[in-house]
């Protein structure tokens, strides 16, 4: 059972960590490359802010973005802004998301995200938590996958293995965790490759932040995953 109230609190805490860390940057460092190819740190911060507003749209029944082109244009527009403006925008957009999350609503309803993807409204706070945490890592300012909470890491591994489950272009695989639990993913047919490793490395591979070199496999090579 998804506890959206608890997830909203986790979003708030993760956002405060991000704002505190970003406040130590300066205007010059915002223009430096992030860990995401082709994006500066300013691009990452702009995306985090615009994603908050996009998820407000989702919860209020509007299209997440006017279009894919509009999403990209907004990020490019906002990326060069000075640090003070970025921080103000991050804080204000986060507050708008929290306000919508606190409003009475039917959290069991189905909402639509990008590209026709649907989910329950109750999952939207967790999706926002993911955006804040992983893009904090993407800034490349000392926050690593290893710094993420055990709860978040486990839930994101569960979420991503479910996302790839049944994917026709991903060979069958099992993520084997320290406690012996095996999470199936990939195609439903074929003998699965067993993938083991540290939680941070498993998450990094699943979310495209690491190449999987820290993982071990049994039964075949490490599957190639499509971009998220």
C-alpha positions as CSV (number, residue, x, y, z in Angstrom):
1,X,0.0,0.0,0.0
2,X,1.5,3.3,-1.1
3,X,1.6,5.9,1.7
4,X,1.5,9.2,-0.3
5,X,1.6,11.3,2.9
6,X,4.8,9.7,4.0
7,X,6.3,10.0,0.5
8,X,5.4,13.7,0.4
9,X,7.3,14.1,3.7
10,X,10.3,12.3,2.1
11,X,10.1,14.6,-0.9
12,X,10.2,17.6,1.4
13,X,13.3,16.3,3.2
14,X,15.0,15.4,0.0
15,X,14.3,18.8,-1.4
16,X,15.8,20.5,1.7
17,X,18.9,18.4,1.3
18,X,19.2,19.4,-2.4
19,X,18.6,23.1,-1.6
20,X,21.2,23.1,1.1
21,X,23.8,21.5,-1.1
22,X,23.0,23.7,-4.2
23,X,23.3,26.8,-2.1
24,X,27.0,26.1,-1.7
25,X,27.5,26.4,-5.5
26,X,28.2,29.7,-7.3
27,X,27.2,31.0,-10.7
28,X,30.3,29.7,-12.4
29,X,29.9,26.1,-11.2
30,X,26.3,26.1,-12.5
31,X,27.7,26.2,-16.0
32,X,30.0,23.3,-15.4
33,X,29.0,19.8,-16.7
34,X,26.7,17.6,-14.6
35,X,26.9,13.9,-14.6
36,X,24.2,13.8,-17.3
37,X,25.6,14.0,-20.9
38,X,25.0,17.4,-22.5
39,X,23.6,19.0,-19.4
40,X,25.2,21.5,-17.1
41,X,24.3,21.7,-13.4
42,X,22.0,24.6,-14.4
43,X,20.1,22.3,-16.7
44,X,19.7,19.8,-13.9
45,X,18.3,22.4,-11.4
46,X,16.0,23.8,-14.1
47,X,14.7,20.4,-14.8
48,X,14.0,19.6,-11.1
49,X,12.0,22.9,-10.8
50,X,10.0,22.3,-14.0
51,X,9.3,18.7,-13.1
52,X,7.6,19.9,-9.9
53,X,5.3,22.0,-11.9
54,X,4.7,19.2,-14.4
55,X,3.6,16.9,-11.6
56,X,1.3,19.6,-10.3
57,X,-0.2,19.5,-13.7
58,X,-0.6,15.7,-13.5
59,X,-2.3,15.9,-10.1
60,X,-4.6,18.6,-11.3
61,X,-5.7,16.7,-14.4
62,X,-3.7,18.7,-17.0
63,X,-1.1,17.4,-19.5
64,X,2.2,16.9,-17.8
65,X,4.0,19.1,-20.4
66,X,2.5,21.0,-23.3
67,X,4.8,19.0,-25.5
68,X,8.1,17.3,-25.5
69,X,9.5,20.3,-27.3
70,X,8.1,22.7,-24.8
71,X,9.7,20.7,-21.9
72,X,13.1,20.9,-23.5
73,X,12.7,24.6,-24.4
74,X,11.8,25.5,-20.8
75,X,14.9,23.6,-19.5
76,X,17.2,25.4,-22.0
77,X,15.6,28.7,-21.1
78,X,16.1,28.3,-17.4
79,X,19.5,26.6,-17.3
80,X,21.6,29.8,-17.6
81,X,19.9,31.6,-14.7
82,X,22.1,32.7,-11.8
83,X,22.2,30.6,-8.6
84,X,19.9,32.9,-6.6
85,X,17.2,32.7,-9.2
86,X,17.6,28.9,-9.5
87,X,17.2,28.4,-5.7
88,X,14.2,30.7,-5.5
89,X,12.5,28.8,-8.4
90,X,13.4,25.4,-6.8
91,X,11.9,26.5,-3.5
92,X,8.7,27.9,-5.0
93,X,8.0,25.0,-7.4
94,X,8.6,22.6,-4.5
95,X,6.1,24.5,-2.4
96,X,3.5,24.4,-5.2
97,X,3.9,20.6,-5.4
98,X,3.6,20.2,-1.6
99,X,0.5,22.4,-1.6
100,X,-1.2,20.3,-4.2
101,X,-0.2,17.1,-2.4
102,X,-1.7,18.4,0.8
103,X,-5.1,19.2,-0.8
104,X,-8.0,16.7,-0.3
105,X,-8.1,14.3,-3.3
106,X,-8.9,10.8,-4.4
107,X,-5.4,9.3,-4.3
108,X,-6.6,6.0,-5.8
109,X,-7.5,7.7,-9.1
110,X,-5.5,7.1,-12.3
111,X,-3.4,10.0,-13.7
112,X,-1.5,10.3,-16.9
113,X,2.1,11.2,-17.2
114,X,4.3,11.6,-20.3
115,X,3.9,9.5,-23.4
116,X,0.6,8.0,-22.4
117,X,2.1,6.4,-19.2
118,X,-0.5,6.1,-16.5
119,X,-0.2,5.5,-12.8
120,X,-2.2,5.9,-9.6
121,X,-2.1,9.4,-8.1
122,X,-0.7,7.9,-4.9
123,X,2.5,7.0,-6.8
124,X,3.2,10.6,-7.9
125,X,4.9,11.7,-4.7
126,X,7.3,8.7,-5.0
127,X,8.0,9.6,-8.6
128,X,8.9,13.2,-7.4
129,X,11.1,11.8,-4.7
130,X,12.9,9.8,-7.4
131,X,13.4,13.0,-9.4
132,X,14.9,14.9,-6.5
133,X,17.2,12.2,-5.2
134,X,18.6,11.0,-8.5
135,X,19.1,14.4,-10.0
136,X,20.8,15.5,-6.7
137,X,23.3,12.7,-7.5
138,X,23.5,13.9,-11.1
139,X,24.7,17.4,-10.0
140,X,28.0,15.8,-9.1
141,X,28.5,17.8,-6.0
142,X,29.4,15.1,-3.5
143,X,26.0,13.3,-3.1
144,X,26.3,9.7,-4.4
145,X,24.0,6.7,-4.8
146,X,25.6,5.3,-1.7
147,X,24.2,8.3,0.2
148,X,20.5,7.4,-0.6
149,X,18.5,5.9,2.1
150,X,18.0,2.1,2.2
151,X,14.3,2.6,1.9
152,X,14.5,4.7,-1.2
153,X,17.1,2.5,-2.8
154,X,15.1,-0.6,-2.3
155,X,11.9,0.9,-3.5
156,X,13.5,2.3,-6.6
157,X,15.1,-1.0,-7.4
158,X,11.6,-2.6,-7.1
159,X,10.1,0.1,-9.2
160,X,12.7,-0.2,-12.0
161,X,12.7,-4.0,-12.2
162,X,8.9,-3.8,-12.5
163,X,9.3,-1.2,-15.3
164,X,11.5,-3.5,-17.3
165,X,9.5,-6.6,-16.5
166,X,8.1,-8.1,-19.7
167,X,10.1,-5.6,-21.9
168,X,10.6,-7.4,-25.2
169,X,14.1,-5.9,-25.8
170,X,15.5,-6.8,-22.4
171,X,16.7,-10.4,-21.8
172,X,15.2,-12.1,-18.7
173,X,17.1,-11.4,-15.5
174,X,16.8,-11.8,-11.8
175,X,18.2,-9.2,-9.4
176,X,19.4,-11.2,-6.4
177,X,19.7,-9.2,-3.2
178,X,21.7,-9.8,0.0
179,X,18.8,-11.4,1.8
180,X,18.4,-14.0,-1.0
181,X,15.3,-12.3,-2.5
182,X,15.2,-12.5,-6.3
183,X,13.3,-9.9,-8.3
184,X,12.4,-11.0,-11.9
185,X,12.6,-8.6,-14.8
186,X,13.1,-8.4,-18.5
187,X,11.4,-10.8,-21.0
188,X,9.2,-13.5,-19.4
189,X,10.7,-16.3,-21.6
190,X,14.2,-17.7,-21.5
191,X,16.6,-18.7,-18.7
192,X,17.2,-15.5,-16.6
193,X,20.6,-14.1,-16.0
194,X,21.2,-13.7,-12.2
195,X,22.6,-10.2,-11.4
196,X,24.1,-9.6,-7.9
197,X,26.0,-6.7,-6.3
198,X,25.7,-3.9,-3.8
199,X,22.4,-2.1,-3.7
200,X,23.9,1.2,-4.9
201,X,25.5,-0.6,-7.9
202,X,22.2,-2.4,-8.7
203,X,20.3,0.9,-8.6
204,X,22.9,2.7,-10.6
205,X,22.7,0.1,-13.4
206,X,18.9,0.0,-13.4
207,X,18.6,3.8,-13.6
208,X,21.4,4.3,-16.1
209,X,23.8,6.0,-13.8
210,X,26.4,3.2,-13.7
211,X,27.6,0.8,-16.4
212,X,27.2,-2.3,-14.2
213,X,30.9,-3.0,-14.0
214,X,30.5,-3.4,-10.2
215,X,27.9,-6.2,-10.6
216,X,28.3,-10.0,-11.1
217,X,26.3,-12.2,-13.3
218,X,25.5,-15.9,-13.5
219,X,24.0,-17.5,-16.6
220,X,25.1,-14.9,-19.2
221,X,26.3,-11.3,-19.7
222,X,24.8,-8.4,-18.0
223,X,21.7,-7.3,-20.0
224,X,21.7,-4.0,-21.8
225,X,18.9,-1.8,-20.5
226,X,17.1,0.8,-22.6
227,X,17.3,4.4,-21.5
228,X,14.5,5.5,-19.1
